[in-house]
């Protein structure tokens, strides 16, 4: 390693706290935006279900909207992750998220992040919401969810 490379490495090390803070903001903003868009639809779903109307047209519209959101935020093409139903119990209320932790791999060529948070069940208890996100073509995208 020459002196220029060593100095560049030192500058990067000195900047790591700021780099991590900025990366954490991007991860949190991405997950928050995803949750917000889905939650808006989930609230409508809840109203339709609670009204007792059996509206298959609404179900199709709801799933189509969730699928569009999924395509916007996800890079993993597996059908397992694509929304296919609706529920009277919204699963993406950002206000219920707590104990957020973010982990990173620090690989500039294949940046991966883990977003972990607690999310309460409506019937009691809580679950860990764990998402793996990756930078793909300059955008942060969801890759996996672990429950």
C-alpha positions in Angstrom: 0.0 0.0 0.0 1.4 3.4 -1.0 1.0 6.6 1.1 -1.9 7.8 -1.0 -3.9 4.6 -0.5 -3.1 4.7 3.2 -4.3 8.3 3.5 -7.5 7.4 1.6 -8.1 4.5 3.9 -7.6 6.7 7.0 -10.0 9.3 5.7 -12.6 6.6 5.1 -12.1 5.2 8.6 -12.5 8.7 10.1 -15.7 9.1 8.1 -17.3 5.7 9.0 -19.6 7.1 11.7 -21.1 9.6 9.3 -21.3 7.0 6.5 -23.1 4.6 8.8 -25.6 7.3 10.0 -26.4 8.2 6.4 -26.7 4.6 5.3 -29.0 3.9 8.3 -31.2 6.8 7.3 -31.6 5.4 3.8 -32.5 2.0 5.2 -35.0 3.4 7.6 -36.5 5.7 5.0 -36.9 2.9 2.5 -38.6 0.6 5.0 -40.8 3.4 6.3 -41.9 4.3 2.8 -42.7 0.7 2.0 -44.7 0.3 5.2 -46.6 3.6 4.6 -47.7 2.6 1.1 -48.8 -0.8 2.2 -50.5 0.4 5.4 -52.7 2.8 3.4 -54.1 -0.2 1.5 -54.3 -2.4 4.5 -56.5 0.2 6.3 -58.9 0.2 3.3 -58.8 -3.7 3.3 -59.8 -3.7 7.0 -62.7 -1.4 6.3 -64.0 -3.5 3.5 -63.7 -6.7 5.5 -65.4 -5.2 8.6 -68.2 -3.9 6.4 -69.1 -7.5 5.6 -69.2 -6.9 1.8 -67.9 -9.7 -0.3 -66.3 -7.7 -3.0 -64.0 -9.7 -5.3 -63.5 -6.7 -7.5 -62.0 -4.8 -4.5 -59.8 -7.9 -3.6 -58.4 -7.8 -7.1 -57.7 -4.1 -6.9 -56.1 -4.4 -3.5 -53.8 -7.2 -4.5 -52.9 -5.3 -7.7 -52.0 -2.2 -5.7 -49.9 -4.2 -3.3 -48.2 -6.0 -6.1 -47.3 -2.6 -7.7 -45.8 -1.5 -4.4 -43.9 -4.8 -4.2 -42.4 -4.3 -7.6 -41.3 -0.8 -6.7 -39.4 -1.9 -3.5 -38.3 -5.5 -4.1 -35.5 -7.0 -6.1 -36.2 -10.7 -5.3 -38.5 -12.1 -8.0 -39.7 -15.1 -6.0 -43.5 -15.3 -5.9 -43.3 -16.2 -2.2 -42.8 -12.5 -1.4 -45.5 -11.1 -3.8 -48.7 -10.0 -2.0 -51.7 -12.2 -2.8 -54.4 -11.5 -0.2 -55.9 -9.0 2.2 -56.6 -9.1 6.0 -58.5 -7.2 8.6 -55.2 -7.0 10.6 -52.8 -4.5 9.1 -49.2 -5.7 9.2 -47.4 -2.5 8.2 -48.2 0.1 10.8 -44.9 2.0 11.1 -46.1 3.5 14.4 -46.0 0.1 16.0 -42.3 -0.6 15.1 -39.9 -0.5 18.0 -36.4 -1.6 18.9 -34.9 -1.0 15.4 -31.5 -2.3 14.7 -29.6 -2.1 11.4 -26.7 -4.3 10.4 -24.5 -4.0 7.4 -21.8 -6.0 5.6 -19.5 -3.1 4.6 -18.9 -4.6 1.2 -18.8 -1.7 -1.3 -19.3 -4.0 -4.2 -22.3 -5.9 -2.8 -23.9 -3.7 -0.1 -26.3 -5.6 2.1 -28.3 -4.4 5.1 -30.4 -6.1 7.7 -33.3 -4.1 9.2 -34.6 -5.7 12.4 -37.5 -4.4 14.6 -40.2 -5.6 17.0 -43.7 -5.5 15.8 -46.7 -6.3 18.1 -49.4 -8.8 17.3 -52.9 -7.5 17.6 -53.8 -10.5 19.8 -50.7 -9.9 22.1 -47.0 -10.7 22.0 -44.7 -9.5 19.3 -42.6 -10.7 16.4 -39.3 -9.8 15.0 -39.5 -8.1 11.6 -36.2 -8.8 9.8 -35.6 -7.6 6.3 -32.5 -8.0 4.2 -32.0 -5.1 1.7 -29.4 -4.7 -0.9 -28.2 -2.0 -3.2 -29.0 -2.8 -6.7 -28.3 -0.4 -9.6 -27.9 2.4 -7.1 -31.2 1.8 -5.3 -31.9 0.1 -2.0 -34.3 -2.9 -2.5 -35.8 -5.6 -0.3 -34.3 -9.0 -0.9 -35.7 -11.2 1.9 -37.9 -11.1 4.9 -37.4 -13.3 8.0 -40.2 -13.9 10.5 
